[in-house]
Amino acid sequence: MNGTVIAVSAAVGDVVTAGQTLVVIEAMKMEHKIAAPEDGTVTGVLVAPGDTVAHDQVLVVVEPDGDGDTA
């Protein structure tokens, strides 16, 4: 289902933690928070508020922190 980006709280260079909200999308009159999948650094933000996005579209690129933890 398509949605509209209503907020982007990530910027290139930001250090993020798993679960941190990066983008908020409105679809079917509901807000959906898109969270960082893991700890890392944002290396790309591919959307802006007002953009229409599709299911499975890449919104933000997060490079894992690579500290070697597997806990």
C-alpha positions, 0 to 999 in steps of 0.5 A: 500500500502506498503512503505519504511521508509526514516526518523525517527525523533522520539525517545523514551522519546521525548515529541511531539505535535499534528501534529509534523512529526515523520516518513517519508515514501516513497510510489509510488514515493511520500513522506508521513509525518506521524504526531503525532496524539496528544500531548504526549510522545513517548514510542515506535519507531517500525521502522527504516530507510530502513524498509518496512511497510504496511498500518495500521502498527504501526510505533510509539507509543505516550502516551497522555500527560493526562493533562485533556484538552478537548478543 
